[in-house]
């Protein structure tokens, strides 16, 4: 099981804005400017392949949702698609792939 530390940022406190997690520094600054309490913390991560190894075993994965606040490429690169072939993959990106201009 591969574990690695990842920076995770939470923001809460502005009126009419729900608490969110954010990865991009510019977005964090927007939250600070809006009066939100922005805090960084380090959390341990695991590869998607390690999670599938533990929970999916050799069963088919019908639906996989990825919502990882800017870490989409890292998550996808940590999956063994030759062993697990999800039928449907839904990735929430908030436009991060297109805003950065970097393909993944």
MDTraj code that builds the backbone (N, CA, C; nanometers):
import mdtraj as md
import numpy as np

residues = "UNK UNK UNK UNK UNK UNK UNK UNK UNK UNK UNK UNK UNK UNK UNK UNK UNK UNK UNK UNK UNK UNK UNK UNK UNK UNK UNK UNK UNK UNK UNK UNK UNK UNK UNK UNK UNK UNK UNK UNK UNK UNK UNK UNK UNK UNK UNK UNK UNK UNK UNK UNK UNK UNK UNK UNK UNK UNK UNK UNK UNK UNK UNK UNK UNK UNK UNK UNK UNK UNK UNK UNK UNK UNK UNK UNK UNK UNK UNK UNK UNK UNK UNK UNK UNK UNK UNK UNK UNK UNK UNK UNK UNK UNK UNK UNK UNK UNK UNK UNK UNK UNK UNK UNK".split()
xyz = np.array([
    [0.0850, -0.1170, 0.0000],
    [0.0000, 0.0000, 0.0000],
    [0.0899, 0.1237, 0.0000],
    [0.0728, 0.2076, -0.0994],
    [0.1545, 0.3278, -0.1128],
    [0.0843, 0.4436, -0.0446],
    [0.1552, 0.5064, 0.0466],
    [0.1022, 0.6243, 0.1159],
    [0.1976, 0.7395, 0.0927],
    [0.1403, 0.8579, 0.0763],
    [0.2225, 0.9770, 0.0573],
    [0.1498, 1.0960, 0.1162],
    [0.2241, 1.1905, 0.1745],
    [0.1597, 1.3103, 0.2270],
    [0.1150, 1.4023, 0.1140],
    [-0.0025, 1.4636, 0.1319],
    [-0.0591, 1.5560, 0.0343],
    [-0.1103, 1.6779, 0.1083],
    [-0.0871, 1.7970, 0.0519],
    [-0.1417, 1.9187, 0.1112],
    [-0.2906, 1.9260, 0.0807],
    [-0.3689, 1.9515, 0.1834],
    [-0.5136, 1.9646, 0.1700],
    [-0.5516, 2.0945, 0.2372],
    [-0.6267, 2.1773, 0.1685],
    [-0.6634, 2.3085, 0.2194],
    [-0.8130, 2.3141, 0.2418],
    [-0.8537, 2.3654, 0.3555],
    [-0.9958, 2.3851, 0.3824],
    [-1.0218, 2.5338, 0.3996],
    [-1.1425, 2.5738, 0.3610],
    [-1.1803, 2.7142, 0.3736],
    [-1.3240, 2.7199, 0.4220],
    [-1.3495, 2.7999, 0.5234],
    [-1.4849, 2.8138, 0.5764],
    [-1.4986, 2.9506, 0.6414],
    [-1.6225, 2.9969, 0.6515],
    [-1.6457, 3.1154, 0.7309],
    [-1.7082, 3.2338, 0.6623],
    [-1.7088, 3.2411, 0.5317],
    [-1.7705, 3.3552, 0.4652],
    [-1.9215, 3.3348, 0.4582],
    [-1.9944, 3.4430, 0.4628],
    [-2.1407, 3.4348, 0.4567],
    [-2.1844, 3.3784, 0.3223],
    [-2.2828, 3.2903, 0.3270],
    [-2.3434, 3.2305, 0.2081],
    [-2.2476, 3.1450, 0.1255],
    [-2.1351, 3.1052, 0.1799],
    [-2.0432, 3.0163, 0.1093],
    [-2.0218, 2.8939, 0.1969],
    [-2.0470, 2.7787, 0.1411],
    [-2.0286, 2.6549, 0.2165],
    [-1.8800, 2.6252, 0.2321],
    [-1.8400, 2.5537, 0.3379],
    [-1.6999, 2.5150, 0.3528],
    [-1.6557, 2.4343, 0.2312],
    [-1.5363, 2.4597, 0.1839],
    [-1.4845, 2.3909, 0.0659],
    [-1.3417, 2.3477, 0.0917],
    [-1.2940, 2.2578, 0.0101],
    [-1.1522, 2.2267, 0.0102],
    [-1.0978, 2.2774, -0.1222],
    [-0.9769, 2.3240, -0.1226],
    [-0.9209, 2.3835, -0.2434],
    [-0.7762, 2.3419, -0.2587],
    [-0.7338, 2.3253, -0.3810],
    [-0.5974, 2.2853, -0.4091],
    [-0.5176, 2.3994, -0.4700],
    [-0.5786, 2.4813, -0.5504],
    [-0.5068, 2.5843, -0.6230],
    [-0.4844, 2.7073, -0.5359],
    [-0.3602, 2.7584, -0.5399],
    [-0.3247, 2.8740, -0.4581],
    [-0.4106, 2.9954, -0.4910],
    [-0.4399, 3.0182, -0.6190],
    [-0.5215, 3.1336, -0.6579],
    [-0.6617, 3.1228, -0.5987],
    [-0.7174, 3.0018, -0.5984],
    [-0.8502, 2.9818, -0.5405],
    [-0.8460, 3.0035, -0.3898],
    [-0.7404, 2.9587, -0.3260],
    [-0.7256, 2.9809, -0.1816],
    [-0.7216, 3.1308, -0.1516],
    [-0.6510, 3.2065, -0.2345],
    [-0.6444, 3.3509, -0.2131],
    [-0.7812, 3.4150, -0.2328],
    [-0.8579, 3.3688, -0.3298],
    [-0.9934, 3.4207, -0.3499],
    [-1.0781, 3.3957, -0.2251],
    [-1.0626, 3.2789, -0.1654],
    [-1.1374, 3.2475, -0.0435],
    [-1.0941, 3.3382, 0.0720],
    [-0.9632, 3.3627, 0.0843],
    [-0.9149, 3.4553, 0.1882],
    [-0.9733, 3.5946, 0.1661],
    [-0.9707, 3.6401, 0.0404],
    [-1.0238, 3.7725, 0.0077],
    [-1.1732, 3.7824, 0.0373],
    [-1.2442, 3.6691, 0.0327],
    [-1.3877, 3.6667, 0.0619],
    [-1.4144, 3.6562, 0.2122],
    [-1.3071, 3.6561, 0.2920],
    [-1.3230, 3.6508, 0.4368],
    [-1.3279, 3.5119, 0.4950],
    [-1.2939, 3.4124, 0.4160],
    [-1.2977, 3.2749, 0.4646],
    [-1.1723, 3.2425, 0.5453],
    [-1.1875, 3.1535, 0.6389],
    [-1.0766, 3.1027, 0.7195],
    [-1.0114, 2.9896, 0.6403],
    [-0.8932, 3.0131, 0.5827],
    [-0.8252, 2.9158, 0.4972],
    [-0.7120, 2.8526, 0.5765],
    [-0.7119, 2.7202, 0.5805],
    [-0.6090, 2.6474, 0.6569],
    [-0.5534, 2.5329, 0.5744],
    [-0.4222, 2.5136, 0.5845],
    [-0.3556, 2.4019, 0.5177],
    [-0.3293, 2.2926, 0.6195],
    [-0.3416, 2.1708, 0.5730],
    [-0.3033, 2.0568, 0.6556],
    [-0.2450, 1.9498, 0.5643],
    [-0.1678, 1.8610, 0.6213],
    [-0.1108, 1.7507, 0.5457],
    [-0.1868, 1.6243, 0.5824],
    [-0.2326, 1.5531, 0.4796],
    [-0.3057, 1.4287, 0.5003],
    [-0.2329, 1.3169, 0.4263],
    [-0.2512, 1.1945, 0.4713],
    [-0.1922, 1.0798, 0.4039],
    [-0.2827, 1.0359, 0.2891],
    [-0.2226, 1.0015, 0.1778],
    [-0.2995, 0.9536, 0.0636],
    [-0.2582, 0.8105, 0.0291],
    [-0.3450, 0.7463, -0.0478],
    [-0.3172, 0.6115, -0.0986],
    [-0.3477, 0.6121, -0.2475],
    [-0.2830, 0.5254, -0.3209],
    [-0.3140, 0.5170, -0.4632],
    [-0.4517, 0.4537, -0.4813],
    [-0.5142, 0.4862, -0.5926],
    [-0.6436, 0.4266, -0.6246],
    [-0.6280, 0.2758, -0.6417],
    [-0.5166, 0.2317, -0.6963],
    [-0.4917, 0.0877, -0.7105],
    [-0.4874, 0.0195, -0.5735],
    [-0.4270, 0.0839, -0.4743],
    [-0.4210, 0.0257, -0.3397],
    [-0.5605, 0.0155, -0.2783],
    [-0.6438, 0.1158, -0.3032],
    [-0.7813, 0.1118, -0.2511],
    [-0.8599, 0.0010, -0.3201],
    [-0.8440, -0.0111, -0.4517],
    [-0.9131, -0.1191, -0.5245],
    [-0.8636, -0.2560, -0.4792],
    [-0.7359, -0.2672, -0.4538],
    [-0.6791, -0.3936, -0.4051],
    [-0.7458, -0.4353, -0.2740],
    [-0.7703, -0.3387, -0.1873],
    [-0.8300, -0.3681, -0.0574],
    [-0.9801, -0.3942, -0.0658],
    [-1.0519, -0.3155, -0.1478],
    [-1.1976, -0.3215, -0.1436],
    [-1.2629, -0.3879, -0.2646],
    [-1.2074, -0.3713, -0.3838],
    [-1.2711, -0.4287, -0.5026],
    [-1.2270, -0.5723, -0.5258],
    [-1.1061, -0.6037, -0.4834],
    [-1.0476, -0.7355, -0.5053],
    [-1.0564, -0.7684, -0.6533],
    [-1.1224, -0.8772, -0.6910],
    [-1.1339, -0.9101, -0.8328],
    [-1.2762, -0.8918, -0.8838],
    [-1.3562, -0.8136, -0.8116],
    [-1.4932, -0.7857, -0.8559],
    [-1.4921, -0.6714, -0.9568],
    [-1.5902, -0.6687, -1.0454],
    [-1.5965, -0.5576, -1.1412],
    [-1.6354, -0.4274, -1.0711],
    [-1.5846, -0.3182, -1.1231],
    [-1.6208, -0.1852, -1.0741],
    [-1.7147, -0.1253, -1.1780],
    [-1.8385, -0.1067, -1.1394],
    [-1.9369, -0.0545, -1.2341],
    [-1.9322, 0.0974, -1.2434],
    [-1.9073, 0.1650, -1.1325],
    [-1.9107, 0.3105, -1.1305],
    [-1.8005, 0.3612, -1.0379],
    [-1.7211, 0.4538, -1.0866],
    [-1.6129, 0.5127, -1.0079],
    [-1.6248, 0.6637, -1.0165],
    [-1.6388, 0.7290, -0.9018],
    [-1.6450, 0.8758, -0.8974],
    [-1.5177, 0.9271, -0.8321],
    [-1.4546, 1.0236, -0.8973],
    [-1.3316, 1.0834, -0.8467],
    [-1.3582, 1.2313, -0.8217],
    [-1.3460, 1.2739, -0.6965],
    [-1.3663, 1.4133, -0.6560],
    [-1.2559, 1.4442, -0.5562],
    [-1.1435, 1.4913, -0.6064],
    [-1.0231, 1.5014, -0.5236],
    [-0.9596, 1.6402, -0.5242],
    [-1.0401, 1.7423, -0.5561],
    [-0.9994, 1.8820, -0.5405],
    [-0.8646, 1.9148, -0.6022],
    [-0.8495, 1.8869, -0.7301],
    [-0.7283, 1.9253, -0.8004],
    [-0.6230, 1.8177, -0.8147],
    [-0.6446, 1.7027, -0.7544],
    [-0.5457, 1.5942, -0.7606],
    [-0.5870, 1.4865, -0.8611],
    [-0.6683, 1.5220, -0.9604],
    [-0.7241, 1.4235, -1.0525],
    [-0.6159, 1.3452, -1.1269],
    [-0.5183, 1.4155, -1.1811],
    [-0.4135, 1.3469, -1.2576],
    [-0.3386, 1.2472, -1.1701],
    [-0.3050, 1.2876, -1.0496],
    [-0.2323, 1.1991, -0.9576],
    [-0.3133, 1.0738, -0.9283],
    [-0.4426, 1.0906, -0.9045],
    [-0.5294, 0.9755, -0.8756],
    [-0.5342, 0.8811, -0.9948],
    [-0.5539, 0.9367, -1.1138],
    [-0.5630, 0.8520, -1.2328],
    [-0.4323, 0.7789, -1.2607],
    [-0.3208, 0.8448, -1.2363],
    [-0.1912, 0.7793, -1.2580],
    [-0.1643, 0.6694, -1.1549],
    [-0.2360, 0.6741, -1.0431],
    [-0.2191, 0.5728, -0.9390],
    [-0.3161, 0.4555, -0.9523],
    [-0.3774, 0.4401, -1.0679],
    [-0.4728, 0.3320, -1.0903],
    [-0.4139, 0.2318, -1.1888],
    [-0.4399, 0.1044, -1.1648],
    [-0.3970, -0.0020, -1.2560],
    [-0.5157, -0.0373, -1.3458],
    [-0.5259, 0.0336, -1.4588],
    [-0.6386, 0.0113, -1.5487],
    [-0.6268, -0.1194, -1.6260],
    [-0.5126, -0.1856, -1.6193],
    [-0.5033, -0.3177, -1.6819],
    [-0.5675, -0.4244, -1.5926],
    [-0.5793, -0.3956, -1.4644],
    [-0.6432, -0.4910, -1.3715],
    [-0.7889, -0.4552, -1.3441],
    [-0.8173, -0.3283, -1.3227],
    [-0.9543, -0.2828, -1.2951],
    [-1.0001, -0.1945, -1.4095],
    [-1.1136, -0.2257, -1.4662],
    [-1.1683, -0.1524, -1.5799],
    [-1.3082, -0.1035, -1.5450],
    [-1.3194, 0.0090, -1.4732],
    [-1.4523, 0.0601, -1.4380],
    [-1.5362, 0.0830, -1.5640],
    [-1.6650, 0.0494, -1.5544],
    [-1.7548, 0.0689, -1.6678],
    [-1.7774, 0.2176, -1.6924],
    [-1.7964, 0.2935, -1.5848],
    [-1.8211, 0.4370, -1.5936],
    [-1.7288, 0.5075, -1.4944],
    [-1.6629, 0.6144, -1.5399],
    [-1.5793, 0.6965, -1.4522],
    [-1.6310, 0.8401, -1.4601],
    [-1.6647, 0.8972, -1.3448],
    [-1.7083, 1.0355, -1.3357],
    [-1.6010, 1.1123, -1.2596],
    [-1.5479, 1.2178, -1.3214],
    [-1.4419, 1.2963, -1.2583],
    [-1.4903, 1.4395, -1.2426],
    [-1.4955, 1.4873, -1.1189],
    [-1.5315, 1.6270, -1.0925],
    [-1.4038, 1.7088, -1.0926],
    [-1.3949, 1.8069, -1.1836],
    [-1.2710, 1.8828, -1.1955],
    [-1.2867, 2.0319, -1.1720],
    [-1.4052, 2.0861, -1.1758],
    [-1.4257, 2.2308, -1.1655],
    [-1.3445, 2.3050, -1.2699],
    [-1.3223, 2.2404, -1.3842],
    [-1.2487, 2.3045, -1.4922],
    [-1.0993, 2.3080, -1.4714],
    [-1.0475, 2.2385, -1.3719],
    [-0.9044, 2.2480, -1.3410],
    [-0.8170, 2.2021, -1.4567],
    [-0.8610, 2.1023, -1.5316],
    [-0.7782, 2.0534, -1.6410],
    [-0.7680, 2.1562, -1.7531],
    [-0.8757, 2.2276, -1.7782],
    [-0.8736, 2.3254, -1.8854],
    [-0.8144, 2.4581, -1.8393],
    [-0.8349, 2.4965, -1.7146],
    [-0.7800, 2.6233, -1.6664],
    [-0.6296, 2.6198, -1.6600],
    [-0.5725, 2.5076, -1.6211],
    [-0.4270, 2.5006, -1.6083],
    [-0.3604, 2.4930, -1.7444],
    [-0.4352, 2.4498, -1.8453],
    [-0.3767, 2.4362, -1.9782],
    [-0.2916, 2.3125, -1.9939],
    [-0.2801, 2.2325, -1.8886],
    [-0.1988, 2.1123, -1.8947],
    [-0.2890, 1.9921, -1.9182],
    [-0.2583, 1.9118, -2.0193],
    [-0.3389, 1.7903, -2.0408],
    [-0.3062, 1.6849, -1.9349],
    [-0.4050, 1.6038, -1.9027],
    [-0.3795, 1.4882, -1.8157],
    [-0.4668, 1.3747, -1.8547],
])
top = md.Topology()
chain = top.add_chain()
for i, resn in enumerate(residues, 1):
    res = top.add_residue(resn, chain, resSeq=i)
    for name in ("N", "CA", "C"):
        top.add_atom(name, md.element.get_by_symbol(name[0]), res)
traj = md.Trajectory(xyz[None], top)
